[in-house]
Amino acid sequence: MSEERSGANRHGSMTEYLNGFPIVREGLAFLGSCEDEFVYLIASITEIPAPSHDEFERGEFVREKMEEFGFPVTKTDCVGNVLGLLPGEDPSRVIVSMAHMDTVFSRDVDVSVTRNGNRLEGPGVSDNSASVACMLLLGKVLAEHLPLPHPVLLIGNVGEEGLGDLKGARYFCDNVEKYDFDGFRLNPDNLVFLNIDGGWGNLTHAGVGSRRLRIEFEGEGGHSWGAFGCSSAIHGLGSAIGNIARIEVPSEPRTTYNVGVISGGISVNSIAQKAEMLLDMRSVDQQALTQLEQKVVESLDCAARDTSTRYTTTVVGDRPTGRISEKSELVQGLLRLGREQGCALQLRSGSTDSNIPLARGWPAVTMGFKRSENGHRVSEFLYIDSLVPGIKFALLCFGGLLYDLY
């Protein structure tokens, strides 16, 4: 970092310093009047169904927008991630930003968007269509000023939600060195991630790890009267759930569990031969998560023994833990920039695309740049008046990375 930039970082206003660069100054002016385009782009993205593992159509739209907005290099990888590279002069730092394209809603959900006063309403309108639109508009601003001080790689990624299990982020991080952007290749030692997801005011610097299991019980089954006494898969499953519910977990590091889905049996007067559940276990600490899973296995063993049933488990989700220090230059710089904008960012833990780079020891945070409510519900909505202030703040955050302020 130059002496001038170092001085600006330590003593002066970061915002004033960044406004001295045309990328930021002209970008803020453009974004100040982008509300209509922003709203239209969000609605267009939202109304393209994109359940996890089925994001192709939305991905095609995102790639077309990248090309329309002047991204010189775009590509779609083999899992469906859409990547757009904005070249930079100094590849010793490459700024990566992921915004996941998938939603929690199946294709049979009506994803129409309506505008109701200050509210933009529709399933997935905030999580995560607004973030994808924010990423694209930031790219449109940056594409006007190529080459950038550092390369910027923007990614509309797949499989973040639920049983998507961070598929897109995982694939990208596992294969960083294999990507070829017209001769430019990535060095994993040079990457810094500012991913876009969540709500205004949150700075996610720690990844909540999770283990998700499908647990299937089997019993003898039979007629509820004639075969009474034969083992029941449902009884085994119920006993297991009861055992799991009595597991004590630490509050620090925070560790949780939840049986979210159960199914089984064929009729009220049949002893069930098969039954299953989906179990979610989470912790900010990998060791605590491992210990919880051991207790769950003990609970399952006990239930199977007590009910003369048997069970099998299948891992359907495995998200690693990881964190970047609160004292890191990246986190402290973003916190300071937030204070200058009158926004006291709250440090938090979460399960986001940043889990994957954080688990590899790479610098990564996830931030949201809009206000919304009712996430993961069909009644989801965002506040339109938060969009322009949010994306302008996002540009400042990216500017700090481009000009080495943190």
DAMO-V758016 format. One record per residue. N is the residue number from 1. RES is the residue in three letters. SS is DSSP state (a for helix, b for strand, c for the rest). PSI is psi in degrees with one decimal (* if undefined). NEAR is the number of other ideal C-beta (glycine too) atoms within 8 Angstrom. Layout:
BEGIN
N_RES_SS_PSI_NEAR + N_RES_SS_PSI_NEAR
END
This chain:
BEGIN
1_MET_c_134.4_5 + 2_SER_c_160.7_6 + 3_GLU_a_-37.9_5 + 4_GLU_a_-46.4_6 + 5_ARG_a_-39.2_12 + 6_SER_a_-41.6_9 + 7_GLY_a_-41.6_9 + 8_ALA_a_-37.5_11 + 9_ASN_a_-40.4_12 + 10_ARG_a_-37.6_5 + 11_HIS_c_-45.4_5 + 12_GLY_c_-178.8_7 + 13_SER_c_125.0_6 + 14_MET_a_-38.7_15 + 15_THR_a_-46.1_10 + 16_GLU_a_-41.0_8 + 17_TYR_a_-46.9_13 + 18_LEU_a_-31.7_13 + 19_ASN_c_-11.8_9 + 20_GLY_c_-7.9_7 + 21_PHE_c_135.2_9 + 22_PRO_a_-36.5_6 + 23_ILE_a_-47.0_12 + 24_VAL_a_-48.8_13 + 25_ARG_a_-50.8_10 + 26_GLU_a_-33.6_11 + 27_GLY_a_-42.4_12 + 28_LEU_a_-37.6_12 + 29_ALA_a_-43.8_8 + 30_PHE_a_-46.7_9 + 31_LEU_a_-23.7_13 + 32_GLY_c_-20.4_8 + 33_SER_c_28.2_6 + 34_CYS_c_7.0_11 + 35_GLU_a_-46.7_9 + 36_ASP_a_-45.0_6 + 37_GLU_a_-39.8_8 + 38_PHE_a_-50.1_14 + 39_VAL_a_-43.7_12 + 40_TYR_a_-41.0_8 + 41_LEU_a_-43.3_12 + 42_ILE_a_-48.0_16 + 43_ALA_a_-40.6_12 + 44_SER_a_-41.7_9 + 45_ILE_a_-46.4_14 + 46_THR_a_-38.0_13 + 47_GLU_c_4.7_9 + 48_ILE_c_108.3_10 + 49_PRO_c_140.5_11 + 50_ALA_c_62.3_11 + 51_PRO_b_155.8_12 + 52_SER_c_137.9_15 + 53_HIS_c_5.7_9 + 54_ASP_c_51.9_9 + 55_GLU_c_7.7_14 + 56_PHE_a_-48.5_7 + 57_GLU_a_-44.2_9 + 58_ARG_a_-37.5_13 + 59_GLY_a_-38.7_15 + 60_GLU_a_-40.1_8 + 61_PHE_a_-44.5_11 + 62_VAL_a_-42.9_14 + 63_ARG_a_-41.6_13 + 64_GLU_a_-39.7_8 + 65_LYS_a_-40.0_10 + 66_MET_a_-43.7_14 + 67_GLU_a_-41.8_8 + 68_GLU_a_-35.9_6 + 69_PHE_c_3.9_11 + 70_GLY_c_16.6_7 + 71_PHE_c_122.0_13 + 72_PRO_c_-25.0_8 + 73_VAL_b_121.2_10 + 74_THR_b_154.5_11 + 75_LYS_b_159.5_8 + 76_THR_b_126.0_9 + 77_ASP_c_-177.9_11 + 78_CYS_c_-13.8_4 + 79_VAL_c_-6.0_9 + 80_GLY_c_-1.5_12 + 81_ASN_c_138.3_14 + 82_VAL_b_122.6_15 + 83_LEU_b_136.0_14 + 84_GLY_b_122.1_13 + 85_LEU_b_131.4_13 + 86_LEU_b_108.0_15 + 87_PRO_c_152.0_10 + 88_GLY_b_162.7_13 + 89_GLU_c_-35.5_6 + 90_ASP_c_101.3_7 + 91_PRO_c_9.1_10 + 92_SER_c_-15.3_5 + 93_ARG_c_127.5_10 + 94_VAL_b_121.9_14 + 95_ILE_b_121.0_13 + 96_VAL_b_134.5_11 + 97_SER_b_121.8_15 + 98_MET_b_139.4_14 + 99_ALA_b_114.9_16 + 100_HIS_b_141.8_17 + 101_MET_c_-18.7_15 + 102_ASP_c_161.0_15 + 103_THR_b_171.3_14 + 104_VAL_c_-1.7_9 + 105_PHE_c_135.3_10 + 106_SER_c_169.8_5 + 107_ARG_c_-18.2_6 + 108_ASP_c_1.0_3 + 109_VAL_c_134.2_9 + 110_ASP_c_113.7_5 + 111_VAL_c_27.6_13 + 112_SER_c_146.4_6 + 113_VAL_c_136.7_12 + 114_THR_b_150.4_7 + 115_ARG_b_124.4_9 + 116_ASN_b_91.6_7 + 117_GLY_c_-120.5_4 + 118_ASN_c_8.6_5 + 119_ARG_b_134.3_10 + 120_LEU_b_117.9_14 + 121_GLU_b_139.2_11 + 122_GLY_c_148.6_14 + 123_PRO_c_118.6_12 + 124_GLY_c_4.2_14 + 125_VAL_a_-33.2_16 + 126_SER_a_-44.5_13 + 127_ASP_a_85.2_12 + 128_ASN_a_25.8_15 + 129_SER_a_-40.4_13 + 130_ALA_a_-34.9_13 + 131_SER_a_-40.2_15 + 132_VAL_a_-43.7_15 + 133_ALA_a_-40.5_12 + 134_CYS_a_-46.7_16 + 135_MET_a_-43.7_13 + 136_LEU_a_-42.9_14 + 137_LEU_a_-35.8_15 + 138_LEU_a_-41.8_14 + 139_GLY_a_-37.3_15 + 140_LYS_a_-41.6_10 + 141_VAL_a_-48.5_14 + 142_LEU_a_-32.7_14 + 143_ALA_a_-17.0_12 + 144_GLU_c_-6.2_9 + 145_HIS_c_38.2_9 + 146_LEU_c_147.8_9 + 147_PRO_c_147.6_5 + 148_LEU_b_166.2_14 + 149_PRO_c_-38.8_8 + 150_HIS_c_150.7_14 + 151_PRO_c_147.2_12 + 152_VAL_b_128.5_16 + 153_LEU_b_115.9_14 + 154_LEU_b_133.6_15 + 155_ILE_b_120.2_14 + 156_GLY_b_104.8_15 + 157_ASN_b_161.6_15 + 158_VAL_c_164.9_16 + 159_GLY_c_39.1_17 + 160_GLU_c_-36.3_16 + 161_GLU_c_148.8_9 + 162_GLY_a_-125.1_7 + 163_LEU_a_5.5_7 + 164_GLY_a_-28.7_13 + 165_ASP_c_38.2_12 + 166_LEU_c_34.6_12 + 167_LYS_a_-46.8_13 + 168_GLY_a_-46.1_18 + 169_ALA_a_-39.8_17 + 170_ARG_a_-45.5_10 + 171_TYR_a_-44.7_12 + 172_PHE_a_-49.0_15 + 173_CYS_a_-32.7_11 + 174_ASP_a_-23.1_6 + 175_ASN_c_22.8_9 + 176_VAL_a_-47.9_10 + 177_GLU_a_-8.5_8 + 178_LYS_a_-15.2_5 + 179_TYR_c_136.7_11 + 180_ASP_b_113.9_7 + 181_PHE_b_80.3_11 + 182_ASP_c_46.6_5 + 183_GLY_c_-15.1_5 + 184_PHE_b_129.6_11 + 185_ARG_b_151.0_8 + 186_LEU_c_143.3_11 + 187_ASN_c_117.2_9 + 188_PRO_a_-21.3_9 + 189_ASP_a_-12.3_4 + 190_ASN_a_6.6_9 + 191_LEU_b_140.8_13 + 192_VAL_b_132.6_12 + 193_PHE_b_129.3_13 + 194_LEU_b_90.6_13 + 195_ASN_b_151.5_14 + 196_ILE_b_115.5_16 + 197_ASP_b_154.5_14 + 198_GLY_b_-167.0_9 + 199_GLY_b_161.4_9 + 200_TRP_b_134.2_10 + 201_GLY_c_-5.6_8 + 202_ASN_b_136.7_12 + 203_LEU_b_101.5_14 + 204_THR_b_113.7_14 + 205_HIS_b_-2.6_11 + 206_ALA_b_134.6_14 + 207_GLY_b_126.1_18 + 208_VAL_c_117.9_13 + 209_GLY_b_156.1_16 + 210_SER_b_149.6_12 + 211_ARG_b_127.5_10 + 212_ARG_b_127.1_14 + 213_LEU_b_139.2_12 + 214_ARG_b_120.3_10 + 215_ILE_b_119.0_14 + 216_GLU_b_122.4_11 + 217_PHE_b_147.2_18 + 218_GLU_b_139.5_9 + 219_GLY_c_-178.9_18 + 220_GLU_c_-38.8_10 + 221_GLY_c_-178.4_12 + 222_GLY_b_-173.3_9 + 223_HIS_b_138.9_8 + 224_SER_c_-24.0_10 + 225_TRP_c_-53.1_6 + 226_GLY_c_-30.2_6 + 227_ALA_c_20.5_11 + 228_PHE_c_134.4_7 + 229_GLY_c_-19.6_3 + 230_CYS_c_152.6_10 + 231_SER_c_144.4_12 + 232_SER_c_129.9_13 + 233_ALA_a_-34.9_17 + 234_ILE_a_-40.0_12 + 235_HIS_a_-39.9_12 + 236_GLY_a_-43.6_18 + 237_LEU_a_-44.0_16 + 238_GLY_a_-41.0_8 + 239_SER_a_-40.8_12 + 240_ALA_a_-42.4_16 + 241_ILE_a_-42.0_11 + 242_GLY_a_-41.8_9 + 243_ASN_a_-44.1_12 + 244_ILE_a_-38.2_12 + 245_ALA_a_-18.2_6 + 246_ARG_c_0.9_6 + 247_ILE_c_130.2_11 + 248_GLU_c_132.6_3 + 249_VAL_c_155.5_9 + 250_PRO_c_147.4_7 + 251_SER_c_-21.0_4 + 252_GLU_c_112.0_4 + 253_PRO_c_141.4_8 + 254_ARG_c_130.6_9 + 255_THR_b_135.8_14 + 256_THR_b_164.0_9 + 257_TYR_b_158.3_13 + 258_ASN_b_129.0_6 + 259_VAL_b_109.2_11 + 260_GLY_b_-25.6_6 + 261_VAL_b_135.6_6 + 262_ILE_b_151.0_10 + 263_SER_b_159.6_6 + 264_GLY_b_169.6_11 + 265_GLY_c_166.7_9 + 266_ILE_c_-22.9_4 + 267_SER_c_166.3_5 + 268_VAL_c_-26.1_4 + 269_ASN_c_29.2_6 + 270_SER_b_133.8_11 + 271_ILE_b_126.5_14 + 272_ALA_c_132.3_14 + 273_GLN_c_-29.8_8 + 274_LYS_b_144.7_11 + 275_ALA_b_151.8_14 + 276_GLU_b_163.4_12 + 277_MET_b_159.6_13 + 278_LEU_b_126.0_13 + 279_LEU_b_130.7_13 + 280_ASP_b_127.0_12 + 281_MET_b_135.4_15 + 282_ARG_b_150.6_11 + 283_SER_b_155.6_15 + 284_VAL_c_-4.6_13 + 285_ASP_c_126.4_10 + 286_GLN_a_-38.6_9 + 287_GLN_a_-42.0_6 + 288_ALA_a_-36.9_13 + 289_LEU_a_-41.7_16 + 290_THR_a_-42.2_8 + 291_GLN_a_-38.2_8 + 292_LEU_a_-43.8_14 + 293_GLU_a_-36.6_10 + 294_GLN_a_-41.6_8 + 295_LYS_a_-36.2_9 + 296_VAL_a_-44.5_14 + 297_VAL_a_-41.5_9 + 298_GLU_a_-39.4_8 + 299_SER_a_-40.5_12 + 300_LEU_a_-42.7_13 + 301_ASP_a_-45.1_8 + 302_CYS_a_-43.7_10 + 303_ALA_a_-43.4_17 + 304_ALA_a_-40.9_14 + 305_ARG_a_-44.1_7 + 306_ASP_a_-25.3_7 + 307_THR_a_7.9_12 + 308_SER_c_40.3_8 + 309_THR_c_178.6_14 + 310_ARG_b_161.1_7 + 311_TYR_b_160.3_13 + 312_THR_b_153.0_6 + 313_THR_b_145.0_10 + 314_THR_b_128.1_7 + 315_VAL_b_120.1_8 + 316_VAL_b_-2.6_9 + 317_GLY_b_136.1_11 + 318_ASP_b_93.8_8 + 319_ARG_b_124.9_12 + 320_PRO_c_159.6_11 + 321_THR_c_169.6_16 + 322_GLY_b_160.4_14 + 323_ARG_b_156.9_10 + 324_ILE_c_139.5_12 + 325_SER_c_142.5_6 + 326_GLU_c_-22.9_7 + 327_LYS_c_-0.2_5 + 328_SER_c_154.5_9 + 329_GLU_a_-37.4_6 + 330_LEU_a_-51.0_11 + 331_VAL_a_-46.2_15 + 332_GLN_a_-37.0_11 + 333_GLY_a_-43.0_13 + 334_LEU_a_-38.6_15 + 335_LEU_a_-42.8_11 + 336_ARG_a_-41.9_9 + 337_LEU_a_-38.3_15 + 338_GLY_a_-44.1_12 + 339_ARG_a_-39.6_9 + 340_GLU_a_-26.8_9 + 341_GLN_c_8.3_9 + 342_GLY_c_22.5_4 + 343_CYS_c_108.8_9 + 344_ALA_c_92.3_6 + 345_LEU_c_139.7_11 + 346_GLN_b_122.0_7 + 347_LEU_b_136.7_9 + 348_ARG_b_163.3_9 + 349_SER_b_148.4_10 + 350_GLY_b_167.6_11 + 351_SER_c_100.0_9 + 352_THR_c_179.1_12 + 353_ASP_c_-22.3_14 + 354_SER_a_-18.7_15 + 355_ASN_a_-41.3_17 + 356_ILE_a_-54.6_13 + 357_PRO_a_-36.6_14 + 358_LEU_a_-38.6_16 + 359_ALA_a_-22.0_10 + 360_ARG_c_1.2_9 + 361_GLY_c_15.4_5 + 362_TRP_c_145.0_11 + 363_PRO_b_126.8_10 + 364_ALA_b_140.9_12 + 365_VAL_b_160.8_15 + 366_THR_b_133.2_14 + 367_MET_b_149.4_16 + 368_GLY_b_150.0_13 + 369_PHE_c_34.1_11 + 370_LYS_c_163.3_15 + 371_ARG_c_137.0_9 + 372_SER_b_171.4_15 + 373_GLU_b_163.6_7 + 374_ASN_c_37.6_8 + 375_GLY_c_143.0_8 + 376_HIS_c_19.2_6 + 377_ARG_c_155.6_7 + 378_VAL_c_-15.8_7 + 379_SER_c_15.0_6 + 380_GLU_c_143.4_17 + 381_PHE_b_160.9_14 + 382_LEU_b_160.6_16 + 383_TYR_b_117.2_11 + 384_ILE_a_-36.6_11 + 385_ASP_a_-4.7_7 + 386_SER_a_-10.3_12 + 387_LEU_a_-51.0_15 + 388_VAL_a_-49.2_12 + 389_PRO_a_-36.5_8 + 390_GLY_a_-47.3_14 + 391_ILE_a_-30.0_15 + 392_LYS_a_-40.5_11 + 393_PHE_a_-38.6_13 + 394_ALA_a_-42.3_13 + 395_LEU_a_-39.7_14 + 396_LEU_a_-40.4_15 + 397_CYS_a_-43.6_12 + 398_PHE_a_-37.0_14 + 399_GLY_a_-39.4_13 + 400_GLY_a_-35.6_14 + 401_LEU_a_-41.0_14 + 402_LEU_a_-34.1_13 + 403_TYR_c_24.4_11 + 404_ASP_c_35.3_10 + 405_LEU_c_-14.6_14 + 406_TYR_c_*_10
END
